[in-house]
Amino acid sequence: MKNILSMSQFSNQEVYDLIDSAMGFKAGEKSDAGMNKYAMNLFFENSTRTKSSFQVAEMNLGMREIAFDASTSSTTKGETLYDRVKTIESIGASVAVIRHSEDEFYNELLKHDLNIHLINAGDGTGQHPSQSLLDMMTIAEHFGQFEGLKVGIIGDLSHSRVAHSNAEILTRLGAEVSFGGLDSWYTPEFAEIGPHMDVDDLCREMDVVMLLRVQHERLSADENKAFSKEDYFKEFGLDMRRVDMMREDAMIMHPAPVNRGVEIADDVVECDKSYIFKQMQNGVFMRMAMIEAVLKGEDTSDENINTKRQAILR
């Protein structure tokens, strides 16, 4: 496994094995896979959780980070993404973690003979594999399975790379996925996966309710002008009234950052059913598993990994 770029590259077994690996790290297992190696986190879009989580994961594996600030880099002088990645490869970096506003930015990089490992930390409105994998870990930790689970994804579907990644892999793993939010965000690709439902019905029926923030930075000026956070919260937001409708063991998830009072009420963020901060905690361990996998160049379904860690999904 040289690069991690999209959820579509993984078999179901590889997803399970990455979860096993991350659970091993959470249980206290160590790895020297990154010792004396360098990583650069190239974030061309703002990020707090994902970038910090990758930084901690890299340090936990013994890696050193080469600092990068898009606003002061040679990108402002017209340097291409390929030249930037080739440069850090040339100075000795082993891993480039990249977040970029362009969908599938990595396709251009794959045309070249690069010897550095690439990890997609979010491409435009396309994919977010590390967030999706940590979400799968969090669900697996709670339910121990995916088959037959009912998952509702509510919010700005069309602009969310998390929605795209999670809807794809959850369906392949055997979950039933439904959607909620504005009709205009429920595009044909989601219609092929599952129905669009009223939020009250989703809360009553789902095992997992995933909320998405409204991505104002990707909306048009007219859409932002017409948007009312009060109206949106009333129709689609998760408050304690709706939490009380949910099943006893149901999970509330959100990739963050959360917009309190828009898609989720303040008192719901840390309620008993909320796994939002657990997702952030698990993110470090999953990103350690991802980095280890590319550094070792192993197929995550390799028998060596299966025997090294206790499987949680069988």
C-alpha positions in Angstrom: 0.0 0.0 0.0 2.0 3.0 -1.3 -0.7 5.7 -1.0 -4.0 6.3 0.7 -6.2 8.4 -1.5 -9.8 7.2 -1.6 -12.1 4.8 0.2 -12.7 3.1 -3.1 -9.2 1.7 -3.1 -9.9 -0.5 -0.1 -11.4 -3.9 0.1 -13.7 -4.5 3.0 -11.0 -6.7 4.6 -8.5 -3.9 4.4 -10.9 -1.6 6.2 -11.3 -4.2 9.0 -7.6 -4.6 9.2 -6.9 -0.9 9.5 -9.5 -0.8 12.3 -7.7 -3.7 14.0 -4.4 -1.9 13.7 -5.8 1.4 15.1 -7.4 -0.5 18.0 -4.0 -2.0 18.7 -2.5 1.4 19.0 -5.3 2.6 21.2 -4.7 -0.4 23.5 -1.0 0.7 23.9 0.8 -1.1 21.1 3.9 0.7 19.7 5.5 0.9 16.3 8.9 2.2 15.2 7.7 2.4 11.5 8.3 6.2 11.4 11.6 6.3 13.4 14.0 8.8 11.8 11.6 9.5 8.9 10.1 12.8 7.9 6.6 13.9 7.0 5.2 17.1 5.6 1.6 18.1 6.1 0.6 20.2 3.1 -2.7 21.8 4.0 -4.0 24.3 1.4 -7.3 24.6 3.2 -7.8 25.5 6.9 -7.8 22.6 9.3 -7.6 22.1 13.0 -8.6 18.5 13.9 -7.2 16.7 10.8 -3.9 18.5 10.7 -3.3 18.3 14.4 -4.3 14.6 14.5 -1.9 13.7 11.7 0.9 15.7 13.5 0.3 13.7 16.8 0.1 10.4 14.8 3.4 11.1 13.1 5.1 12.0 16.4 3.7 8.8 18.1 5.3 6.8 15.3 8.7 8.5 15.8 8.5 10.8 12.7 9.6 14.4 12.5 7.4 17.0 10.8 8.8 19.4 8.2 6.9 22.6 8.7 4.7 23.9 5.9 2.6 27.1 5.7 0.7 27.5 2.4 0.6 31.3 2.9 4.4 31.6 3.0 5.4 28.8 0.7 6.6 29.0 -2.9 3.0 28.1 -3.9 2.4 31.9 -3.7 5.1 32.3 -6.4 3.4 29.8 -8.7 5.0 26.6 -7.7 2.9 23.6 -8.8 1.7 20.9 -6.4 3.9 18.4 -8.2 7.0 20.5 -7.8 6.2 21.0 -4.1 5.8 17.3 -3.5 8.9 16.5 -5.6 10.9 19.0 -3.6 10.0 17.5 -0.2 10.7 14.1 -1.6 14.1 15.3 -2.7 15.0 16.6 0.7 14.2 13.3 2.4 10.5 13.3 3.4 8.8 9.9 3.3 5.2 11.0 3.6 3.2 13.9 2.2 -0.2 14.4 3.8 -2.2 16.7 1.5 -5.5 18.6 1.8 -6.4 20.5 -1.3 -9.5 22.4 -2.7 -9.3 20.6 -6.0 -11.3 17.3 -6.4 -8.9 14.3 -7.0 -5.8 16.6 -6.9 -3.8 13.4 -6.6 -4.5 12.3 -10.2 -2.0 14.7 -11.5 0.7 13.5 -9.0 0.1 9.9 -9.9 1.2 10.7 -13.5 4.7 11.1 -12.2 7.2 8.6 -10.8 7.2 9.7 -7.1 8.8 7.7 -4.4 7.1 9.5 -1.5 3.9 8.2 0.1 0.8 10.3 -0.4 -2.1 10.5 2.0 -5.2 12.4 1.1 -6.4 14.5 4.0 -9.4 15.8 2.0 -9.8 16.7 -1.7 -12.4 19.4 -2.5 -15.8 17.9 -2.2 -14.5 14.5 -3.1 -13.1 12.1 -0.4 -11.8 12.2 3.1 -10.5 8.7 3.8 -8.9 9.3 7.2 -12.1 10.8 8.6 -14.1 7.9 7.1 -11.8 5.3 8.5 -11.9 6.8 12.0 -15.7 7.0 11.8 -15.7 3.3 10.9 -13.4 2.6 13.9 -15.7 4.5 16.2 -18.8 2.6 15.0 -17.1 -0.7 15.2 -15.9 0.0 18.7 -19.5 0.6 19.7 -21.5 -1.9 17.8 -18.9 -4.5 16.8 -20.4 -4.8 13.3 -21.7 -2.9 10.3 -24.1 -5.5 8.8 -27.7 -4.4 9.2 -26.9 -1.1 11.0 -29.1 1.9 10.0 -27.1 5.1 9.5 -28.6 8.5 8.8 -26.4 11.3 7.3 -28.0 14.8 7.8 -26.7 18.0 6.4 -24.8 19.5 3.5 -24.4 16.3 1.5 -23.4 17.7 -1.9 -20.4 19.7 -0.6 -19.3 17.1 2.0 -16.3 14.8 1.3 -17.2 13.0 4.5 -20.7 12.2 3.2 -19.3 10.8 0.0 -16.7 8.7 1.7 -18.9 7.4 4.5 -21.9 6.6 2.3 -19.7 4.6 0.0 -18.0 2.5 2.5 -20.9 2.0 4.9 -23.0 0.6 2.1 -20.2 -1.8 1.1 -19.8 -3.0 4.7 -23.5 -3.8 4.9 -25.1 -0.8 6.6 -28.3 0.8 5.3 -27.7 4.5 4.7 -30.4 7.2 4.6 -30.2 10.9 4.3 -31.7 14.2 5.6 -31.3 17.9 5.0 -32.2 20.3 2.2 -33.7 18.6 -0.9 -31.2 20.4 -3.1 -28.3 18.7 -1.4 -29.7 15.2 -2.0 -28.1 14.7 -5.4 -28.6 11.6 -7.7 -25.5 9.9 -6.4 -27.0 9.8 -2.9 -30.4 8.8 -4.2 -28.8 5.7 -5.6 -27.6 4.7 -2.1 -30.6 5.4 0.1 -33.8 7.4 0.7 -34.2 11.0 1.8 -36.1 11.1 5.1 -37.6 13.5 7.6 -35.2 14.2 10.4 -37.7 13.1 13.1 -38.1 9.8 11.3 -34.3 9.4 11.0 -33.8 10.0 14.7 -36.4 7.4 15.6 -35.1 4.7 13.2 -31.3 5.1 13.0 -28.6 3.4 15.0 -26.2 6.1 14.0 -27.0 9.8 13.2 -24.2 11.6 11.4 -24.5 15.4 11.2 -22.7 17.6 8.7 -22.0 21.3 9.0 -23.3 23.7 6.3 -20.2 24.5 4.2 -20.8 28.2 3.6 -17.4 28.6 2.0 -18.7 26.3 -0.9 -22.1 27.9 -1.2 -22.9 30.6 -3.7 -23.4 34.2 -2.6 -27.1 33.9 -3.2 -27.3 30.6 -1.3 -25.5 32.2 1.7 -27.7 35.3 1.6 -30.9 33.2 1.6 -29.7 30.9 4.4 -31.2 31.3 7.9 -29.5 29.3 10.7 -32.7 29.6 12.8 -34.9 28.1 10.1 -32.3 25.4 9.3 -31.9 24.4 12.9 -35.7 24.2 13.4 -36.1 21.9 10.4 -32.9 19.9 10.3 -31.0 20.5 13.6 -30.5 17.9 16.3 -31.8 19.1 19.7 -32.6 17.2 22.9 -36.2 16.7 21.8 -34.9 14.7 18.8 -32.2 13.0 20.9 -35.0 11.7 23.2 -36.5 10.0 20.1 -33.4 8.0 19.4 -32.7 4.4 20.4 -31.1 3.7 23.7 -27.7 2.7 22.2 -27.8 5.1 19.2 -24.8 7.2 18.3 -24.5 10.8 17.4 -21.5 11.6 15.2 -20.1 14.7 13.5 -16.7 15.2 11.7 -16.4 18.7 13.2 -16.0 21.6 13.3 -19.5 21.8 14.8 -21.7 24.8 14.3 -23.6 24.9 17.6 -27.2 26.1 17.1 -27.1 25.4 13.4 -26.9 21.6 12.8 -26.6 20.7 16.5 -27.7 22.2 19.8 -25.1 23.2 22.3 -26.3 20.7 24.9 -26.3 17.8 22.4 -22.6 18.1 21.5 -21.5 16.4 24.8 -24.6 14.5 25.7 -24.5 10.7 26.5 -25.2 9.7 23.0 -22.6 11.9 21.4 -19.4 10.3 20.1 -18.0 13.5 18.6 -14.9 13.8 20.9 -14.4 10.1 20.8 -14.1 10.4 17.0 -11.3 12.9 17.5 -9.5 10.7 20.0 -9.8 7.7 17.6 -8.6 9.8 14.7 -5.0 9.8 16.1 -4.9 6.0 16.3 -6.4 5.5 12.9 -4.0 7.9 11.3 -1.2 6.1 13.0 -2.5 2.9 11.4 -2.7 4.6 7.9 0.8 6.0 8.1 2.3 2.7 9.3 0.6 0.9 6.5 2.1 3.1 3.8 5.5 3.3 5.4 5.8 -0.5 5.7 4.5 -0.9 2.2 2.4 -3.8 3.4 -1.0 -5.0 2.1 -3.2 -4.4 5.2 -4.8 -7.8 4.6 -1.3 -9.5 5.0 -1.3 -12.4 7.4 1.5 -10.7 9.3 -0.8 -7.8 10.4 -3.7 -10.2 11.1 -1.7 -12.2 13.5 -0.1 -9.2 15.1 -3.3 -7.7 16.4 -6.5 -9.1 17.8 -9.4 -8.6 15.3 -12.5 -6.9 16.6 -14.7 -7.7 13.6 -15.0 -11.3 12.6 
